[in-house]
Each structure stands twice: as C-alpha cells, then as structure tokens.
Amino acid sequence: MPLKPRFSKETNQGRCTAMGPFKSSVFILVLHLLEGALSNSLIQLNNNGYEGIVIAIDPNVPEDERLIEEIKDMVTQASPYLFEATGKRFYFKSVTILIPEKWKTKPEYVRPKLETYKNADVLVAEPNLPGNDEPYTEQMGNCGEKGEKIHFTPDFIAGKKVNQHGPQGRVFVHEWAHLRWGVFNEYNNDQKFYLSRGKKEAVRCSAAITGKAKINKCQGGSCVTKSCKSDRVTGLYEKGCEFLLDFTQTEKASIMFSQTINSIAQFCTEKNHNKEAPNLQNQKCNLRSTWEVIRDSEDFKKTSPMTTQPPKPTFSLLQIGQRIVCLVLDKSGSMAISDRLKRMNQAGKLFLLQTVEQGSWVGMVMFDSAAYVQSELIQINGGTERDVLIRKLPTAAAGGTSICSGLRSAFALIRKKYPTDGSEIVLLTDGEDRTISTCFNEVKQSGAIIHTVALGPDAAKELEELSKMTGGLKTYASDQAQNNGLIDAFGALSSGNAAVSQHSVQLASRGLTLQNSQWMNGTVIVDSSVGNDTLFLITWTAQPPQILLWDPSGKKQDGFLMDTHTKVAYLQIPGTAKFGFWNYSLQASSQTLTLTVTSRASSATLPPVTVTSKMNKDTGKFPSPMVVYAKIHQGAFPILGASVTALIESADGKTVALELLDNGAGADATKDDGVYSRYFTAYDANGRYSVKVQALGGVNAVRRRVTPQQNGAMYIPGWIEDGEVKWNPPRPEINKEELQGKQVCFSRTSSGGSFVASNVPNAPIPDLFPPCQITDLKAKLQGDNLINLTWTAPGDDYDHGRAHQYIIGISTSILDLRDKFNESIQVNTTDLIPKEANSEEVFVFTPEGVTFENGTDLFIAVQAVDKVNLMSEISNIAQVSLFIPPPTPPETPSPSLPCPDINVNSTIPGIHILKIMWKWLGELQLSVALG
C-alpha cells in the first residue's frame, strides 16, 4: 500500500526545528571549500625534502596579500627547526599556496594541476568561534597513522597569537608531527596534574621542564595570583590550578608538549619520555615517545641524515579557476550486459542535471575500440546546456575497449579551449584493457585529475592506478541495480574546489526489487540547511512505476518528467523545497526500482550538514581489517548522536550493513568528534568492494559547537619570568548551551569510494580476527581499597560480537606491565563475563599480591581473548595512586578571657599581666586627656 502522509506541516516543524537559524558570527569560517572533504594528500618525500604540500586560503578570508607572505615566512622558519629536531633528516622543500578565485588575479598566479581545496594539507580559515585561534590537526586514525588536515587562522599566521601558542614556524612543526607521523599531544587540558609516588606532578614531557602551580583568583574585576591549594580528598591541586612554565629553561624536549619554550628543539625519546603522564601520546601509543613513533614511520625508514644544510623552501602561487570536466564513457559491447549502458545513462543524467555546478565547462567523449567526441566543452549556465549534454549520452553498445583512446581524445578536446592542468576526467568502463598502462605517462604529464568508475566484475584492474596517480576519486558499482551504486558514484563527483554551498548534497539513495505489485515506501528529510535545487530521481528496469510523493504539508507532488528510453523519471522542486518530511510511495511488479534525492544548501551563508566517508586504505589484505570512516559535520561543528550505517558491497554483489560509532573505542580514535568509525572484517571475496554511508539525524542527534580536546598546540595560560607571573588572556568561554548542542534532523547518503581485497580464502573463511584493543580503560579508587575499572567492550572479531574472557594485570611498574604483561599479577576475573561489543564494562576488585599503601602507584591493563584463544593487544594502561588524607588536627579551644569584674588581686598567672595592661591603659587615657 502507498505510504500516506504522516505529519502535518506543524508536526514536522515541531520535530525538525533544530536545523533552524545558525548565528552569522559563528559560520563565517564554515563555508570553506574543504568542508566535507577527506584528504587525499599530494605530499611526497624526495631526498629528505617534503614536496607537494598544499596550503589553502579559505575563500571567506578577506583578501590580504600579506597573508601569502606570512605563510611563506612560517614555512621558512619551520624548515630548519624541523631539520634539527629530526636529527638533520627532514625539511620542507616545496609548498603550493592555493589562492581563492575571488581574489585579484596576478601574473604570478597560475592554474593548479592536481592541487585542490579537497586535498589541501593545511587550511587557513577564520575561527569557528570568535577568538578561538587555536591551531589543530584533524586525526581520524590511531597512533602512527597520518592525519587529515592542519587548521590555522589568519590571526595566528599573522603572528598575533605568539604569546598564547608560540612562534608560527615552531607550531607548524608541532602540527606537522600530528599530520605526517600520527603522534599525539603530551599535555592534557582536562587533567593538568597527577600523583606519582605520592607527589603532585604536572602533565608534561619531559619531566625536567620546570614551572610552578599557580591559580588566578578573580573577583569584582580584580585578579590575584596565588599558589594552588591541595585538595584534601584527592591529593591533587584545586580546580583551576595551572602549571605555569618558567620562561627560562634548559630542557630540550619536547616539541609535542610545548614548542613555545625557547630551549625546546627536540622530540621526546625513550630516554627522557615521561611514561606516567596521563596524556594522549601515552594512551594511544602504548607509552612510546614521539621519537619512537616517528622512527617507525615509512618516512624515517627510507631516509638517512643529511650532511649538508637544506635549501630554503620554494613556493608556488596557484589560483583556483573554473571547473573543466570531461565525461569519458565506455560504449563497448559488454556495456549491453545487465543494462549497463542504460544505468550509465541514468547516472550520467543525474551528474548533468544536478551534480555538476553552474558555471562549469563540460565535454563528453565515448569510446569502444576507438574514441568519439560527443560534445565539445559547453559552459553550464542553466537547464538548456544541461539538456544538450544529456541528449549526447551514448545510446548503443558495440566494439572493444580502448581506455587510452578515450583519455587521449579527452585531453585533445580540453586543449582546444584550456590547458589540461587542473581539469577533471570522469572515466567509466566495464572492460579489460591490457594496454591501459601505455598512457600512464601522458596522464601524469597532463596535470588532469582522473576520477574512475569501475562497472561490473571485469573492469580493468589497473583502473584505480589512474585515480591514485592524479588524486581522483575511485568508485566501483556492481551489476546489482538495487544497490544504486552507479548513481551514487556519479553523485559523489562534486567539485573539489567549489564552495560547499554549491555542492550537490545527496539526501537519500535507495533501491528495491519488487514482486506482485508491491510498494516501496519511505521518508526523506529535507532539513533547513538544504532545499535549493532539490531533485527526486527514480529509475526502473522494466515498466514505469506508479509514483506518489507528498511534501511536508501533505500536498501531493505531480509533474515527474518521464524518459522511457533511459528508464528514469525526475522532479525538480522549484525554489526552496519545504523543510520537513517528504513521503514517497512507488509501486511496481517484478522489477527493480531506485530512488535518489539530492539538494543544495538553502543559503550561501548557512552550511549544510555534510557526510563524507572513506576507507583507511585502498587495499585490504586478509586477515588485516579495514576501517570505514564517516565524518558528519555542519560547517566546522560535529554532529553527534546520528544513526550511521555503512553498506559495503563485495564484487559478487553481497552487501554487509555496518553500524558506525563515535564512541572513542575500537576503530574510533576520538569520542564525540563527529567522525564515526568501525572495523570491517566481513570479507566475502577477492576483488573490488564499494562503500556507501547512510546517516540519519533524529531526536538524539545534536550539532555541538564544542569539539573534544583537539590535537594541536597547547594554549599557554601564562609564564613565570624573573619570579613574576605573567598571565595570558583566558581561553574563550563556552556556555552550557554550546556544550549541550542543538538538535538536528536530517537524512544523508555518501559514497565512500571503493577498495580492493586480496588473499581472501574460500569459504568457510577461518576465524583469524582477534578482539580489538581496549583504548579507553579508566581506573579510580572506590573506598579505601577497592578499584573501579570501566572500559568499552571489544568483540570476538575486533569490535564485532562478544569476547570470551578478560585478563586483567596489575603492577607497581608501568614498564613491567607493558613489556611483561604475562608476568604481571593477575586479577581474579572468574565472575567477569564479557558483554556484547561496544557495551560499557564495569569491574570492581580488591588489589591482591601487591603492597597497596599510601603513596603507592598501581598500574592496570586489560587483555581480551576470543573463543579460539586469539588475544587482543593489551589495553591502554590506567593508573590509580593511593592517597590517604592526613588526619584532620583536632580544633584547639580558644582560652576564655577574664570578665571585667574579675578580682584584680587574684594570683592566677596572666591576671598580673592584665593588671599591668589596665594600669597602662588608664595612664594613657589620663595623658591624652591632659593633652
């Protein structure tokens, strides 16, 4: 039966009002072009020098040529600092600065090649909150895994935040270590002190860095600096206490603690690393120092220290121009199989109707054994140009497959009007071509970005290499029409340089094979951040279906345009689509239907909710797990509490649904950062896998204006110089509403590209997956001698299923526990039955076998074991320190003073003194009276 409208306009508004006004002072930055992009960096390490670094200036940054020079100065200062800090091993060799299209053009500004905002390594943008100029680096992965992007603000680049964060060049090196080598901070904003052997210690690395614990007490507009008081219960300092660094230091490590200190010029090594400090570096990197992690990197392994000083960095100034894209479409004989040609035309129609942005130049080439120009470059100014291109889509399939012919023809087509630098080619093919490698050099020299779409199981195995060498998107679509993979692939091809307000946003993508006049019913949420240029597109495989669509007010929508040849119907909503729930019902029999809904931002100043997804690597070799990531943000702010599902389809068409989580456990590196993650272990076959993510925001989803502790340079609260305390302004205040977040209702679908699996054995696939490492173990004292442990349960296979048992080890030596876990004292866990993966585990025990007395530091770790006795890595190490408060001294009663009518002749000691005092006071009064 058709799905009838369920909500009135008023009901919809009541349920979905959270996507309403977004204060203009907040989202100045968030319209940056990089929004939603997951990095595909162009950085190369060549003879110890990093080349291809892309620093992008956000288009909303006001035009200021000084900013370009300040970026150059920052990198130039950073290069020798990096060189010395890494033992003369690395330096910055060449940097590209991307300049916004709307800035004035200059002769020295040239058109980019592969460099785009999407793959920029550093973004310079206005702060997400006024006054918040803290530099930071996005890190989705765990220890040793490359980060995504460094974020700076113009005021930071201009040197206006040196007191708070230190010199720009030094900060760049701090952030580079996050980005390139996957190390973490050695400070902790949430816990600035800890107990070690009964003594209070500042969280720092190395422990030789000196400073004092101070607090700034402010009342009525005046502030007083005081020494911090101890909390009698915890033994730590009172809330608000800061560790103020001595301005003059001699210690040289570590850059990941505070590169601001003049003497700091090194990373912590295993010799001076503070392993007990409760910071992210210790928690995520198994107590290893930053230098140990860097030493394990691929960069380190393929370089040797230099014997000469490196040259200064060189800079290229590139300015974004118009988008130039050419469709290169396979029309070989195999495209007649499984309706591939029609499905390609359906996807091409979506791209031309909706995905490609206004103002873009689009051309078309088709190929079989040879190539044919279908359309020269046409600029998209409206529906007329779009319709002209749609009519050029190929209609018949025949011939062989010559991919290089198609590419060469596309290069020639583009060069008639523009250089190929920075142009894009969308290459779709379903066939094998053993000569594809013959044009690799031409592809590299062209400066063009090639996006590849592999259709069906036999597409050329070398196809992904074209995307990899040019920074393009790689996608895969099976012959299972109900999975809508081909349309998803073309829908993902928004410009890497267009403003996010121009991007086509996919709200829904669904397919179903119907029998016996069944109905395909559903709801799509059009939230207030989108609504412009909204398109409903429906495809079928046999006969046109019955189509029913209602807007949020319950009004039925008519006017679908039917193309019976391509088997597609679509409806473009004029103006801005109504916000709320759009309900649809499609009826058909014995055929497959798909529904795709796309839209654009409702305003140039209101960033839409975006969902972008990717895998952690391009290839998965069984039994190594893959990780799928989905980043859900509105502008710069994370969306928490969404329902997120990854649909991963194998080469044989089987699909696995995988719930993604933002819980800071398992594959998820950071809790509540808007990045949802999960391990993928359900290998089915060798070959290509496609990835699609569906996200839904409802009553539990909130947009938070506050992110977790970011991986960036420490904010310096103040200094101690010549014994005098000098405070910096406090960090920007965050109100309670921002902490709680604002409810958001939305629906989104995002293509996560594709990956290739190998070494997958024949069924039944053996169990070679252990439980994942526990990374969020916490411990606290409960009463006098009980220890309360909490952690997120791992699974039987990484973060899926249920582990079989836990092993808990304790030791008074943190290194013995890490390095000799099997020899540590084992806690009795007979009554501890593991819960389902991602549940909260709580376990309370009494430490036995160790002397647990005042001042004792006890270290604890957990290991999970599955049903076939595969063991996880040991968890992060938690610490408890036994602190017994000193007894409160009894109050001493004050002595009672004698009453005035006491007998002055008394012989009680002390009374004689009172007599003398009274006599003296009497004489004093008389003296005053006589004057």
Secondary structure, 3 states (H helix, E strand, C coil): CCCCCCCCHHHHHHHCHHHCCCCCCCCCHHHCCCCCCCCCCCCEEECCEEECEEEEECCCCCCCHHHHHHHHHHHHHHHHHHHHHCCCCCEECEEEEEECCCCCCCCCCECCCCCCCCCCCEEECCCCCCCCCCCEEECCCCCCCCCCEEEECHHHHCCCCHHHHCCHHHHHHHHHHHHHHCCCCCCCCCCCEEEECCEEEECCCCCCCCEEEEEEEEECCEEEEEECCECCCCCCECCCCEEEEECCCCCCECHHHHCCCCCCCECCCCCCCCCCCCCHHHHHCCCCCHHHHHHCCHHHHCCCCCCCCCCCCEEEEEECCCCEEEEEEECCHHHHHHHHHHHHHHHHHHHHHHHCCCCCEEEEEEECCCEEEEEEEEECCCHHHHHHHHCCCCCCCCCCCCHHHHHHHHHHHHHCCCCCCCCEEEEEECCCCCCHHHHHHHHHHHCCEEEEEEECCCCCCCHHHHHHHHCCCEEEECCCHHHCHHHHHHHCCCCCCCCHHHCCEEEEEEEEEECCCEEEEEEEEECCCEEEEEEEEEEECCCCCEEEEECCCCCECCCCEEECCCCEEEEEEEEECCCEEEEEEEEECCEEEEEEEEEEECECCECCEEEEEEECCCEEECCCCEEEEEEEEECCEEEECCEEEEEEECCCCCEEEEEEECCCCCCCCCCCCCEEEEEECCCCCCEEEEEEEEEEECCCCEECCCCCCCEECCCCCEEEECCEEEECCCCCCCCHHHHHCEECCEEEEEEEEEEEEECCCCCCCCCCCCECCCCCCEEEEECCCEEEEEEECCCCEECECECCEEEEEEECCHHHHHHCHHHCEECCCCCCCCCECCCEEEEEECCCCCCCCCCCEEEEEEEEECCCCCECCCCCCEEEECCCCCCCCCCCCCCCCCCCCCCCCCCCCCHHHHHHHHHHHHHHHHHHHHC
